[in-house]
Amino acid sequence: MFLTVLIILGVLIIALLIVVPLLERSNFRMSNQQMSKMSRWILPLVMLMVVIQLIMYYM
């Protein structure tokens, strides 16, 4: 169990070390309008995730 957690954390750290520099080099920019459209989805998706997790926990 502990080894699995360490492997997952290691993969996430390596992915961040690779993805962040790639995004910085690509000059990816979003307009305020695009960000507002995307931010509109964040809270409903988080709530959906919480509901799904509660259902999975009680089953």
DSSP file (Angstrom, degrees, kcal/mol; ACC not computed):
  #  RESIDUE AA STRUCTURE BP1 BP2  ACC     N-H-->O    O-->H-N    N-H-->O    O-->H-N    TCO  KAPPA ALPHA  PHI   PSI    X-CA   Y-CA   Z-CA
    1    1 A M     >        0   0    0      0, 0.0     4,-1.9     0, 0.0     5,-0.1   0.000 360.0 360.0 360.0 -49.6    0.0    0.0    0.0
    2    2 A F  H  >  +     0   0    0      1,-0.2     4,-2.1     2,-0.2     5,-0.1   0.883 360.0  52.4 -64.2 -38.4    2.7    2.5    1.0
    3    3 A L  H  > S+     0   0    0      1,-0.2     4,-2.3     2,-0.2    -1,-0.2   0.876 106.5  53.9 -65.5 -37.1    4.8    1.6   -2.0
    4    4 A T  H  > S+     0   0    0      2,-0.2     4,-2.4     1,-0.2    -1,-0.2   0.908 107.9  49.9 -63.0 -42.4    1.8    2.2   -4.3
    5    5 A V  H  X S+     0   0    0     -4,-1.9     4,-2.6     1,-0.2    -2,-0.2   0.912 110.8  49.7 -62.8 -42.8    1.4    5.7   -2.8
    6    6 A L  H  X S+     0   0    0     -4,-2.1     4,-2.4     2,-0.2    -2,-0.2   0.894 110.6  50.0 -64.3 -39.2    5.1    6.5   -3.3
    7    7 A I  H  X S+     0   0    0     -4,-2.3     4,-2.4     2,-0.2    -2,-0.2   0.928 111.7  47.9 -64.8 -44.6    4.9    5.3   -7.0
    8    8 A I  H  X S+     0   0    0     -4,-2.4     4,-2.4     1,-0.2    -2,-0.2   0.930 113.2  47.8 -62.9 -45.5    1.8    7.4   -7.7
    9    9 A L  H  X S+     0   0    0     -4,-2.6     4,-2.4     1,-0.2    -1,-0.2   0.900 111.3  51.4 -62.2 -40.2    3.4   10.5   -6.0
   10   10 A G  H  X S+     0   0    0     -4,-2.4     4,-2.4    -5,-0.2    -2,-0.2   0.916 110.3  48.0 -62.5 -43.6    6.6    9.9   -8.0
   11   11 A V  H  X S+     0   0    0     -4,-2.4     4,-2.5     1,-0.2    -2,-0.2   0.907 112.0  50.1 -64.3 -41.3    4.7    9.7  -11.3
   12   12 A L  H  X S+     0   0    0     -4,-2.4     4,-2.3     2,-0.2    -2,-0.2   0.907 111.3  48.3 -64.2 -41.5    2.8   12.9  -10.5
   13   13 A I  H  X S+     0   0    0     -4,-2.4     4,-2.4     2,-0.2    -2,-0.2   0.926 112.8  47.8 -65.3 -43.9    6.0   14.8   -9.6
   14   14 A I  H  X S+     0   0    0     -4,-2.4     4,-1.4     1,-0.2    -2,-0.2   0.911 111.0  51.5 -62.9 -41.7    7.7   13.6  -12.8
   15   15 A A  H  X S+     0   0    0     -4,-2.5     4,-3.3     1,-0.2     5,-0.3   0.906 110.3  49.0 -62.4 -41.3    4.7   14.6  -14.9
   16   16 A L  H  X S+     0   0    0     -4,-2.3     4,-2.0     1,-0.2    -1,-0.2   0.900 108.0  53.9 -64.4 -40.0    4.6   18.0  -13.3
   17   17 A L  H  < S+     0   0    0     -4,-2.4    -1,-0.2     1,-0.2    -2,-0.2   0.784 118.3  36.6 -65.9 -24.9    8.3   18.5  -14.0
   18   18 A I  H  X S+     0   0    0     -4,-1.4     4,-1.3    -3,-0.3    -2,-0.2   0.874 119.0  45.4 -90.7 -44.6    7.7   17.7  -17.7
   19   19 A V  H  X S+     0   0    0     -4,-3.3     4,-2.5     2,-0.2     5,-0.2   0.900 106.7  56.5 -72.1 -42.7    4.3   19.3  -18.3
   20   20 A V  H  X S+     0   0    0     -4,-2.0     4,-2.1    -5,-0.3     5,-0.2   0.933 109.3  44.6 -60.8 -49.1    4.9   22.7  -16.6
   21   21 A P  H  > S+     0   0    0      0, 0.0     4,-2.1     0, 0.0    -1,-0.2   0.888 112.7  53.3 -62.8 -35.2    8.0   23.6  -18.7
   22   22 A L  H  X S+     0   0    0     -4,-1.3     4,-1.5     1,-0.2    -2,-0.2   0.914 110.0  47.1 -64.5 -41.2    6.2   22.5  -21.8
   23   23 A L  H  <>S+     0   0    0     -4,-2.5     5,-1.0     1,-0.2     4,-0.4   0.874 111.1  51.7 -67.1 -36.7    3.2   24.7  -21.1
   24   24 A E  H ><5S+     0   0    0     -4,-2.1     3,-0.7    -5,-0.2    -1,-0.2   0.882 111.5  47.0 -67.3 -37.1    5.5   27.6  -20.3
   25   25 A R  H 3<5S+     0   0    0     -4,-2.1    -1,-0.2     1,-0.2    -2,-0.2   0.780 103.0  62.9 -74.2 -26.7    7.4   27.2  -23.6
   26   26 A S  T 3<5S-     0   0    0     -4,-1.5    -1,-0.2    -5,-0.2    -2,-0.2   0.578  97.1-135.1 -78.6  -6.9    4.2   26.9  -25.7
   27   27 A N  T < 5 -     0   0    0     -3,-0.7     2,-0.6    -4,-0.4    -3,-0.1   0.877  34.3-178.8  54.3  40.5    3.0   30.4  -24.8
   28   28 A F      < +     0   0    0     -5,-1.0     2,-0.4     2,-0.0    -1,-0.2  -0.620   3.5 176.3 -74.4 116.7   -0.5   29.0  -24.2
   29   29 A R        -     0   0    0     -2,-0.6     2,-0.4    -3,-0.2     0, 0.0  -0.948  16.8-156.8-125.4 144.9   -2.7   32.0  -23.3
   30   30 A M        -     0   0    0     -2,-0.4     2,-0.1     4,-0.0    -2,-0.0  -0.945  17.8-126.0-119.8 142.2   -6.4   32.1  -22.6
   31   31 A S     >  -     0   0    0     -2,-0.4     4,-2.2     1,-0.1     5,-0.2  -0.346  29.9-107.8 -76.9 166.1   -8.6   35.2  -22.9
   32   32 A N  H  > S+     0   0    0      1,-0.2     4,-2.2     2,-0.2     5,-0.2   0.855 121.0  55.1 -62.2 -34.3  -10.8   36.3  -20.0
   33   33 A Q  H  > S+     0   0    0      2,-0.2     4,-1.8     1,-0.2    -1,-0.2   0.915 108.1  47.4 -66.4 -42.5  -13.8   35.1  -21.8
   34   34 A Q  H  > S+     0   0    0      1,-0.2     4,-2.1     2,-0.2    -2,-0.2   0.906 112.1  50.4 -64.6 -41.2  -12.4   31.6  -22.3
   35   35 A M  H  X S+     0   0    0     -4,-2.2     4,-2.7     1,-0.2    -2,-0.2   0.888 108.9  51.1 -66.0 -37.8  -11.4   31.4  -18.6
   36   36 A S  H  X S+     0   0    0     -4,-2.2     4,-1.1     2,-0.2    -1,-0.2   0.879 109.2  51.2 -68.2 -35.1  -14.9   32.5  -17.5
   37   37 A K  H  < S+     0   0    0     -4,-1.8     4,-0.4     1,-0.2    -2,-0.2   0.906 114.6  43.2 -65.3 -40.9  -16.4   29.7  -19.6
   38   38 A M  H >X S+     0   0    0     -4,-2.1     3,-1.4     1,-0.2     4,-0.6   0.889 109.7  55.3 -72.9 -38.7  -14.1   27.1  -18.1
   39   39 A S  H >X S+     0   0    0     -4,-2.7     4,-0.7     1,-0.3     3,-0.5   0.754  95.7  68.3 -68.0 -21.9  -14.5   28.3  -14.6
   40   40 A R  H 3< S+     0   0    0     -4,-1.1    -1,-0.3     1,-0.2    -2,-0.2   0.770 101.8  47.5 -64.4 -25.6  -18.3   28.0  -14.9
   41   41 A W  H <> S+     0   0    0     -3,-1.4     4,-1.9    -4,-0.4    -1,-0.2   0.637  92.7  79.1 -90.6 -16.1  -17.8   24.2  -15.1
   42   42 A I  H <X S+     0   0    0     -4,-0.6     4,-2.3    -3,-0.5     5,-0.2   0.948  93.0  44.3 -64.5 -53.3  -15.4   23.7  -12.1
   43   43 A L  H  X S+     0   0    0     -4,-0.7     4,-2.4     1,-0.2     5,-0.2   0.922 114.2  48.6 -62.8 -46.0  -17.9   23.9   -9.2
   44   44 A P  H  > S+     0   0    0      0, 0.0     4,-2.3     0, 0.0    -1,-0.2   0.897 112.8  49.5 -60.8 -36.8  -20.5   21.6  -10.8
   45   45 A L  H  X S+     0   0    0     -4,-1.9     4,-2.3     2,-0.2    -2,-0.2   0.887 110.2  50.1 -68.8 -37.3  -17.9   19.0  -11.7
   46   46 A V  H  X S+     0   0    0     -4,-2.3     4,-2.2     2,-0.2    -1,-0.2   0.916 111.3  48.9 -64.7 -42.5  -16.5   19.1   -8.1
   47   47 A M  H  X S+     0   0    0     -4,-2.4     4,-2.3     2,-0.2    -2,-0.2   0.902 110.7  50.7 -64.2 -40.3  -20.0   18.6   -6.7
   48   48 A L  H  X S+     0   0    0     -4,-2.3     4,-2.5     1,-0.2    -1,-0.2   0.910 109.5  51.1 -62.0 -42.2  -20.5   15.7   -9.1
   49   49 A M  H  X S+     0   0    0     -4,-2.3     4,-2.4     1,-0.2    -2,-0.2   0.897 109.5  50.2 -62.4 -40.8  -17.2   14.2   -8.0
   50   50 A V  H  X S+     0   0    0     -4,-2.2     4,-2.3     2,-0.2    -2,-0.2   0.917 111.0  48.7 -64.5 -43.3  -18.2   14.5   -4.4
   51   51 A V  H  X S+     0   0    0     -4,-2.3     4,-2.4     2,-0.2    -2,-0.2   0.923 112.2  48.5 -62.9 -44.4  -21.6   12.8   -5.0
   52   52 A I  H  X S+     0   0    0     -4,-2.5     4,-2.5     1,-0.2    -1,-0.2   0.907 111.3  50.3 -63.0 -41.5  -19.9    9.9   -6.9
   53   53 A Q  H  X S+     0   0    0     -4,-2.4     4,-2.2     2,-0.2    -1,-0.2   0.888 110.0  50.3 -64.6 -38.8  -17.4    9.4   -4.2
   54   54 A L  H  X S+     0   0    0     -4,-2.3     4,-2.0     2,-0.2    -2,-0.2   0.914 111.1  48.9 -65.0 -42.2  -20.1    9.3   -1.5
   55   55 A I  H  X S+     0   0    0     -4,-2.4     4,-0.7     1,-0.2    -2,-0.2   0.921 112.8  47.6 -62.5 -43.7  -22.0    6.7   -3.5
   56   56 A M  H  < S+     0   0    0     -4,-2.5     3,-0.5     1,-0.2    -1,-0.2   0.868 110.1  53.5 -66.0 -35.4  -18.9    4.6   -4.0
   57   57 A Y  H  < S+     0   0    0     -4,-2.2    -1,-0.2     1,-0.2    -2,-0.2   0.900 111.2  44.5 -66.5 -40.4  -18.1    4.9   -0.3
   58   58 A Y  H  <        0   0    0     -4,-2.0    -1,-0.2     1,-0.2    -2,-0.2   0.519 360.0 360.0 -85.5  -4.0  -21.5    3.6    0.8
   59   59 A M     <        0   0    0     -4,-0.7    -1,-0.2    -3,-0.5    -2,-0.2   0.442 360.0 360.0 -97.0 360.0  -21.7    0.8   -1.7
